[in-house]
Amino acid sequence: MVEGSENIPNVPAIFVCNHQSYWESIALTALIPDINVISKAEAQRIPVFGWGLKHAPMIFVHRERRGTNLRRVLREAKATLLEGRSVLIFPEGTRVQPGGRRTFQRGLEALYHSAGAPVVPIVHNAGLLWFDGFRTKKQGVVTLRYCSPIAPGRNPAVAMQELERFMNVEKDRLVAADRRCD
């Protein structure tokens, strides 16, 4: 179930999504046209899925290259936005189980500061149905919610701290609502 589609701006944006499963990595490339995804380079090694990543518009983060990643990612993301396309980032940096927490990576703050684009928070509960890699999936309905965008130009540190708190609250609401239906 998709909620909040009216929050998708008609200009290129930075979409920021929680990361619980492989579902959102696949679904968002279909739900958001013309998106360039920031992803860890290791994902290219996943059988079949990785082949698709190699042939999709992606900005890969090489974890072993800590010093050079940020500048390159910012440069490629800004170029993507200038081309009229949006960027998708999973700021937790890895999958986090429903109800879990992981501090957002600092690259999001730098991206917000340098890009001059709105940030659209996305929360979902796919991890309740599909958390363990590609192995185990449960039947059910995933809820994905696009939330109100954050306008560019705010204090990056403050805006991204508020974003992280907001997304954690919204993720918890989705999980709690789903568990009430059990």
N, C-alpha and C positions, 0 to 999 in steps of 0.2 A: 504494500500500500504506500503510495507516494502522497505526502502532505506538503503544503507550502510552496507549490510550484510558482505561485505569484511572486515569491521572493527572489526568483532568478532574474538578475538584471539583463537588460538588452544591450549591455556593453561587456567587453571581456572582463572577467573577474578571477579572483583567487578563491577557489572552492576548497574549504578546509573540512575534512571528514574524519570522524573517529574510525579506528581500524580494529575490527574484531575478527574478520574472516577473509577468505578470498572473495566472498560474494560481492562486497562493495568495490573491489578492484575491477571486477568484471562488469557489474551492473552500471557503475557510474560512467564508464566509457560509452555505454549505450544510451544512458539517460541524458547526458550532457554532450551535445554536439560540439565538435571542434575543440576537444580538450587535450591538453598535453599533461601527462601525469608525471609527477616526481616520484621515483621509485628507487629502491635499493637495487644495485646492479646484480646482486646475487639472485634476484628473482628470475633472471634470464636463464638460470640453470634448472628451473622447474620443468619437468617433462611436459611437452605439448604447450602448456601455459606460457612457458618461457619463450618458445618460438614465436608465439603471438606478440609478446612484449617486444621482442627484437624488431618486429615489423610494424609496430604502432608508434605514434608520436610519444616519445618518452624523454624525460630528463633523468638520467641515471646518477645516483649517488654511489660513489665507490668508497665504502667505509674505510678501506685501508689508506685512502688519500685524504686524510683529515684536513690538511692545510690548504688544499686547492679546491675542494668541493664547493664551498660556499660561494666564492667569487664566480665560478663557472655556472653554478645553478642559478644564481641571481641574474647573470648575463643572459642565459638561455631562457629563463622565465620572462624577463623583460622583453626579449625579442619575440617570444610567443605572444605576449599581450599586445605588442605593437603590430603584429600580423593580424590582430583581430580575433585571436583565439584565447581561450581561458586556460587556467592552470589548476590542477588538482594536487593537493598535498595532504598527506596523512601525518600530522605533526607529532604524533606519539612515537613515530619511528619504527614501530613494530606492533604486532597484534596484541591487544589488551582484552582480557576476558570481560564480559559484561559485569558491571559493578566495580571493576578494577580501575586503577589510576596509574598514569605515567605522565610525568611532566613533559609538556610540549618542548620540542627541540627549538633551540634559539634561532635557527634558520628562518622560521616563520616570521619572527619579529623583523629580521633584516629584509625579508621579501616584502612584507607589508610596507616597511619604510621606503624601500627603493622603487616599488612598482607603481605606486600611484593609482591603484585599482581597488575597487570594493572587495571586501572579503565576505563570502557567503558561507556561514556555518552549516554543516550537514551532520545530522545525527541519525543513527539507525540502531536496530537491535538484532542484526543478522547473527551475531555471535551466540545468541540463544539457540539458533537452529543449525549453525555450521561454524564450529570453532576449530576443530582438530584437523587442520590442513585440508586435504581433499578426501579424507577417509569417511568421517561420520557426519551425516546430515539428518536432521529431524524434520518431519513434516510440519508445516505451519506457514504463517504469513509474516514476512519481514515488513516492518514499518520504517520508512525512510522519510525524514523531515528536513526540508530546506528552511532555514531560519532567516530572520531579517538580516540584511547585509550591514556590515560595518563600513561606513564611508571612509575613503582615504583621507590622510592628512592629520589624523589624531596622533597623540603621543604613542609611538609604537609599543613601548614597554607596558604602558597602562592598558592600551587597547587589547593587546594579546593576553595579558593577565586576566582581564575581564572575559575575553573570549574563552579561555581555558576553563574558568569557573562556570561560565554559562553552559558550555558544552557538557561538562561533567554533570551538572544538574539535569540537563535535558536527557542525557543518556540514562541517568537513573530513573527518570520519569517513564521512559519507554520500557525499561526492564520491569519496573514495578507494575505498570499497566498490563504487560504481557503476563506476569506471574499471577495477577488477579484473575485472569481468564482460565488458568489451569484447573 
